[in-house]
Amino acid sequence: MKYARVLIEHCRKDATQVFIEYYTGKYKPRVAAPLIEAAIPTTNGGFVVGAANAVQNLSSLLPLPYMTAAVTPAAQQARLASEAVTPPEETPAYTPPRPRTAFSSFIDHPDEFVVFLEACAKEDAISEADKSDIYTTLLEMYLRKSNERKGDEREEWERKAKALIDGGKARNDQLRIENSNVLLLSHLFNFRDGTTLVKERSGLLFDIFRSYTSAKDTRGAVRALRKYGPEEPQLYSAALAYFTSDTRVLEEAGPDELARVLERIDRDGLMAPLQVVQMLSKNAVATMGMIKPYLAGRIERERKDIADNRRDAETFRIQTEERRQEIADLGSKPAVFQATRCAQCSAPLDLPTVHFLCKHSFHQRCLRSGDGDGAEGECPLCARDNATIRAIRKGQVESSERHDVFRHDLERSEDKFKTVAEWFGRGVLSVPSE
């Protein structure tokens, strides 16, 4: 690593490829053939012989000018043999170092650094701890590149950054880039999409919408409302307050968007009509014409519900009077039985015959008493319905004494009048009989 920066400075592409192979464990070193010393015939010995050998070896490695004529054919062959490279029979095994040790070598060479990081990110042999450093550094490089570019190139680098955040998961579904690092880098490079992705991943949908409204980004708020509204219905109430907070905001959103928000609030019952009117009356932004369709539709449905409730109440009142009259007649007037066939076996009735006030008649032999179908002296056909009614009544009596449950339901209920009416039918407000 001593000459790493020098190599990258002068041989960027080749040096980057060597770094990739070395740090991913795929590097195969090449071994040069040993030098062959060529014999030079000399008549003198001692110092002259040693000097000649040194010059010969040097000339075989570095072809210096004006010295080629003194090289013999044997020396030329030795030089060619020394330059020949032969692959080793066995590649020596080694442990690749951590990729972060090479980060400093790519100073002032961001393009080669991105190539190196992308290659290391695709390698499965690198540990997850190193992958976290690689992904975080790669995200920083993508965002730095996006700030240096404009137009389509900027969008391309931002797209890569978003894809890296979305796909930065290990095999155990753990995030390779921590949310804190993503938020920090997004803040430093003004990358709002990164912050949004982190909040989506954390389920902070309301915070995403609030970030757009705080920045007065109406278009972003509308996109967030359409995307997250089905999952977070309370966004529609917040959107109504934001759209009607300023005239410019309402113009950017448009009356159609306001109408859609009111329609969703009305359909899902997110706010009562009085709450909507009170919210809109805080600012003189929304006109009566904008909310007239909402109010007209709401009033029409309320009138229809009132008419249906009155009709149901009148029907129940008539049925109640009929039941009361039947009870009074059973206690004061004789009953006439005109059945000619047994309600159990459908055979013609013969004596002895048993008649019930529910107008069912049976052979005495067809009646089954004490076998679980009902109480003794009770019509077997009506016994099951009577048992259901008794169980319902018993439950109403027991629930009428649970005032704590009534208060709990009343506090959690959105329609308190409906809750009170339901518990009134159960008898919770009835005066206990002594």
SULUR-V839249 format. One record per backbone hydrogen bond with DSSP energy under -1.0 kcal/mol. CO is the residue of the C=O (numbers start at 1). NH is the residue of the N-H. Records with the same first field share a line. If there is no record, write none. Layout:
# SULUR-V839249
CO->NH / NH
This chain:
# SULUR-V839249
3->7
4->8
5->9
6->10
7->11
11->15
12->16
13->17
14->18
15->19
16->20
17->21
18->22
19->23
20->24
21->26 / 27
31->86
45->48
46->50
47->51
48->52
49->53
50->54
51->55
52->56
53->57
54->58
55->59
56->60
57->61
58->62
62->64
64->67
68->71
72->76
73->77
74->78
75->79
76->80
77->81
78->82
79->83
80->84
84->33
98->101
99->102
100->103
103->106
104->107
106->109
109->113
110->114
111->115
112->116
113->117
114->118
115->119
116->120
117->121
118->122
127->131
128->132
129->133
130->134
131->135
132->136
133->137
134->138
135->139
136->140
137->141
138->142
139->143
140->144
141->145
142->146
143->147
144->148
150->153
151->155
152->156
153->157
154->158
155->159
156->160
157->161
158->162
159->163
160->164
161->165
162->166
163->167
167->169
168->176
170->173
174->170
178->182
179->183
180->184
181->185
182->186
183->187
184->188
185->189
186->191
191->195
192->196
193->197
194->198
195->199
196->200
197->201
198->202
199->204
200->203
203->205
204->208
205->209
206->210
207->211
208->212
209->213
210->214
211->215
212->217
213->216
216->218
217->221
218->222
219->223
220->224
221->225
222->226
223->227
224->228
225->229
228->232
232->235
233->236
234->238
235->239
236->240
237->241
238->242
239->243
240->244
242->245
246->250
247->251
248->252
249->253
250->254
254->258
255->259
256->260
257->261
258->262
259->263
260->264
261->265
262->266
263->267
264->268
265->270
272->276
273->277
274->278
275->279
276->280
277->281
283->285
287->291
288->292
291->295
292->296
293->297
294->298
295->299
296->300
297->301
298->302
299->303
300->304
301->305
302->306
303->307
304->308
305->309
306->310
307->311
308->312
309->313
310->314
311->315
312->316
313->317
314->318
315->319
316->320
317->321
318->322
319->323
320->324
321->325
322->326
323->327
324->328
325->329
326->330
327->331
328->332
329->333
340->349
342->346
347->342
352->364
354->362
356->359
360->356
361->343
362->354
375->378
382->386
383->387
384->388
385->389
386->390
387->391
388->392
389->393
390->394
391->395
392->396
393->397
394->398
395->399
396->400
398->401
399->402
401->403
402->406
403->407
404->408
405->409
406->410
407->411
408->412
409->413
415->419
416->420
417->421
418->422
419->423
420->424
421->425
423->428
